[in-house]
Amino acid sequence: MSKLFQISMIVAIVLTLPVLVGSLVQLLMISPAAAWANIGIAIFYIGVVVTLLRFTPLWPRWQGARGHTGVWWVLCALLWGGSVAPALVFAGGLSNTDLALTLNWEDSIMSFGGAWPEEPTKAIGVLFVLLAFRRLHRPWHGFVVGMIVGLGFETVENVLYGSMGAMYHAESDLYGMLEMWGLRMVYGPFLHIAMTGIAGWGIGLALFVAVRSLWWRLRVFALYFGVAFLAHFIWNYLPESSMVHNFTLGTAAVLLYGTWLFVWVRAWQMMRADHGYVFTQGALTSLAELPALPAPKLEPELQMPNALEAATGSSTSV
């Protein structure tokens, strides 16, 4: 666990949370009935996804806490995705699309406006959460944290799109909001959950796989983050031809959901093959030191050092 990352994460959440609250208050002032329904659907959506993930073997657990890891890391992941990441994206404003205009590549304006700022800000949140909580120390924990961060971002995005549907619907704010939620859930379900989960898997591998070089860690992170970024970029791409647009959407869907399924299976296999790690207070330099070690306590929270600690030679406390 890193106090620096923990404190920085909390400060970022505290500073950006008023932006989220202010946006919700504005929605309530414009159309109270639609806004309350919008918020209710969002809470229900978060509850369903978190509950489903909670009952999978990939969810972080330890027996000392009756198989439960608490709610703080979940709350922080949701708030980073729903508060910090959108605030950072909004802070960029129109500058996020300037590169597309500079390149005279107008079809990619939404790609640069979406994938360019959103994927890095969400991935940074995964890194902060993993390093802020000592109980998160396996590669598949990065996968789960990534999905939770993506859930927070996707929920807030759906709420904003729902409010737009409410304002532009000719007959009913409520119907407009419901139609937008339905479109978002049918055409491209769980997009940000999948994208940030894939990026989180890459971060988890880079941090927590033992006996790997720094170059390997950088490559594996770049690979999975690159897949998430590319899938988002292609998904948002808006060519003039409808046929080409359908092709890009299909390509992005196959890349995104296919990779997510591969990561899920790989994480499951790695989790089942995991039998824990031996924890020592310092690095062992020879086999002769083994007899002098005290008998290890059979505690499930035993963890391996992450990449940062392994690089410095320091031990990880429990």
N, C-alpha and C positions, 0 to 999 in steps of 0.2 A: 504494500500500500504506500502511496506517495501523498504526503500531506500537502505538497505543492499542488498536485492535480486536484485533490479533494477540495481544498480551499478555493482554487481558481474556478472549479466547476460550480460551487455554491454561489460564489460572487456573480458569475455569469448568469445563473438562473435568477438570482435576486434582482439583478439589474434589468433583465429582459421580461420578467414576469408581468410587470405593470403594462407592458405593451400588449400582451395577450389579454389581460383583464380588460384593458381599455377597448380593445377590439370587440370583445364580447358585450361590453356595456353598450357600445354603439349599435350593435345588432339588436339588442333588447329595446333600445329607444326607437329604432326604425320600424320594427315589426315584432312586438313582444310574443305573440302566439307562435309565429314561425321560428323565432329565435329560441324560445324555450324548447320547442320540439326538436330543433336542430341540435341544441346542447344535449337533450335527452338521448337522441340517437347516437351522438358521439360518445357519451358515457357508456351506453349499452355496447357499442362497438368495441370500445377499449376493454370492457369487462369480459366480453366473449373471447376476444383474441388472447388476452392475458390468461384467462382460465384454461383455454385449450393448450397453450404453451406450458402452463403450470403442471399439467398432468402428463407431459412427455418426459422421458428419461433424460433429455438434454437440459432440463431446468436445473440450475445450481441447487444442490442440497447438501446437508450434513446432518448426521444423526444427533449431534449434540443439541441441535435446535429442533428436534422432532421432525427432521426431514425438510425443514423450512428455512429459507434464507432471509426472511424479513421482507419489508416492503420498501426500504429506503433506496436500494439501488434501482428498483423498478420505477419508483417515483422520480428519481433523478434522470433516468433514461427517458421517461415520458416527457418530463419538463424540458430536457435538452431538445428533444425532437419537436415538441410543441411550442416552445417558447424561445430558446436561444437560437436554434437554427433558422426559424422564420424571421426573427429579428435581424440576424446577420444578412439574410437574403434581401430583406426589405431595405436594409441600410445601403446595399449596393445599388439599388434603384435601377435606372436605365443604363448604368455603366456596364451591367452584365450583358447587355445586348450590343454594346458598342463594337465588340470584336467582330461580330457577324456583319455589321454594317461596314466596318473598315475593310473587311475581306470581300465586300460586295456579294455576300452569300445570304440573301434574304430568306431563303428557305430554312435556314438554320437559326433564325432569330429566337424561336421558342426553345431550341435545343441549348443554345448558350444561356438563355434566360432561365432555364430549368436545371439541366445537368451541371452546368458550369459552377454555379454557386451552391446548389443544394447538396450534391454528393459530398464535396469536401467538408462542409459544415456538419453534416450528419456523421461522417466518419470520425471527425475530431471528437464529437460527443461520445462515440463508442470508446475511443482511446481514453478519454477522461474518466468515464465510468469504470472501465476495467482497471485502471491504475488507482482509482479512488477507493475501491473496496477490495480488501485482501482476500475475501472468500471467492472472488472471481479469478480463477487461475488455470483454466483449461481452455483449449482452442474452441470447443463448442460453446463455452460461455460467451465468447466474442460473437458467435453466430446468434445466440439468443438475445444478448444485449443489443446487437444491431437490429434485430427484428422489433424490439421494444422501442428503440429510438425512432425507427421508421414508422412504427405505429403512431407515436406521438405526432410526428410531422404529417403523416397522411390524414390523421383525424382532424387536425387544425385546417389542413388544406381542404378537406371535404366540407368542413363547416363554412369556410369562406366561399367555396363554390356554391354551397347550398344557399347562402345568403344572397348571392348573385342571382341564382335561379328564382328565389323568392321575389326579388325586386323586379325582374324582367318578365315574370309570368303575367299574362294579360288578364287572368281571371282571379287567381288566388295565390297569395304569398306562400301558404302552406303547401299547395300542390306544386308550385315551382321548386320549393326546397326539396320536397320528396322526390320529384323527378330527377333533380340533379344528383342526389344521393344514389338513386337507383342507377343512373347512367354511370356514375363513378364506380359502383360496385360490380356492375355487369361487364362494362368495357374497361378492362384493366384492373381486376380486383387485386388488392394487397400489393400494389406496385412498390410503394416505398418500403413496405415490410420486407419484401423479397430483395430489393436492391441494397438496402442498408444491412440486411442479414448477410448477404454475400460479401459485402465489404467488411463487415464485422468478423466473418470467418477468416478472411485474410489477415486482419489485425490480430485475431486470436492466435493464428498459426505463427505469425511473426514474433509475438510476445512470449508464448508459452511452450513451444516445441523445444525440447532440449537438444543439445549437441548439434547445433546448426550454426553456420557462419552468418555474419552480418549481411553479406551479399545475398545469401539464400533468403533471409528474412525480408530484405528489401524487395527481392524478386517476387516472393509469394504474395506480399502485400500489393505490389503493383499489379500482379496478375488479377487478383480477385476484385480489387478496387477498380481496375480498368474495365473488367467485365460489367460491373454495376454502372459505371459512368457511361460506357458505350451503349448499354441497353437503354438507359435513360435518354441519351442523346438521340438515338435512333427513334425511340418512341415519340419524342417531341418534334421530330423533323416533319416539316410541312411542305412537301413538294406540290407543285401546281397540278400535276396529274393525279387523279383519284386512284388510278391503277397502281402507280408507284407508291402512293401513300399507303394503300392496303398492303403492298409488299413490305414496306418498311415496318409497319405495325406487326405484321406476321413474323418478320425476322427478329424484331425486338422481343416479341413474346416467346418465341422458341429459345432465344438466347437467355432471356431472363429466367423463365420458369424452368427451363431445362437445367440451367446451372444451379438454381436454387434446389431442385430435386437432387441433383448430384451431391451438393454440399450436405443436404439433410442425411442422405444415405451414408456419406463418408463420415460425418460427425457421429452418427449412430454407431458405425463400426468402430470408430476410435474410442467412443465412450465405453462400449462393451469390452474392448480390449484393455481398458485402463484398470489397473489394480492398485493405484495409488503410487506415491513417491516417498522415498526415505528422506527425512529431513535431518540435516545436521547443522550445528551452530557455525560451522566453518567448512572450507573446502578440504577434502581428503587428498593428500599428496602421495599416499602409498597404501598398499594393502596391509602393511604392518600396523597401521593405525586402527584397523577394524576391531581387533580384540579389545582394545582399550575403550571402545565406545560403550556407553550404558545401553541396557536393553531398551529398544524403542517402545514407546507407548502406542497402543493401537488406537490412535485418534484419527477420525476420518478427515479432519481439517488439515492434515499434513499436505504440504504443497511443495511444488518445485519452484525455484527462483524464476522470475520472468527474465526476459531478454536483457532489460536494463541492468538488473542486479547481477545476472550472469556475466555481463560485460565488465562490471566493476569488481567482481569477486566477493561481493558482500552477500550476507545471508538474508533470507526472507523470514520475518518474524510471524508467529501465529498468535 
